[in-house]
Amino acid sequence: MLNPQIATSTDYPHLVALWDRSVRATHHFLTATDHAAIEQALPGYFAQVKLLKWQVGDTLVGFSGTADNDLVMLFLDPTYFRCGYGHDIVQQLLTADHIQTVTVNAQNPGALAFYRHEGFEIVSRSATDSDGRPYPIINLRYNPQLSLRK
């Protein structure tokens, strides 16, 4: 069973390592320089959100970060892609944290397809990410009537 726990700064090294594995599997568009800069900035990003680590037993499957009703980050270990954990995490966050919005990189079609399948619809686009990097962003909002997986 998937178990969320509040992550603390002592968890950061494990979360950063998981982020690195996940991003290497999905974010092929990132330059090495940007990858390194984002990785360096992660502890600061972590401190700004409600950070949960998601485990099955003692095994770290992924982590999420929310702020207000926004899902700011969700990363799974690639070992657990397409196992239903992402769906379970989003469903728990919809219920517990009332998430309504999420932002994805336009160059990550797998993430966009995942969130659309979960009931999120595109509401806007941006040419750059929140740090001004040249990575187009898609902003989505949850619409329960669109969810393909209930």
Helices and strands as residue ranges (DSSP letters): E 2-6, G 9-11, H 12-26, H 32-46, E 50-56, E 59-67, E 70-76, G 78-80, H 85-96, E 101-105, H 109-117, E 120-126, E 137-142, G 144-146
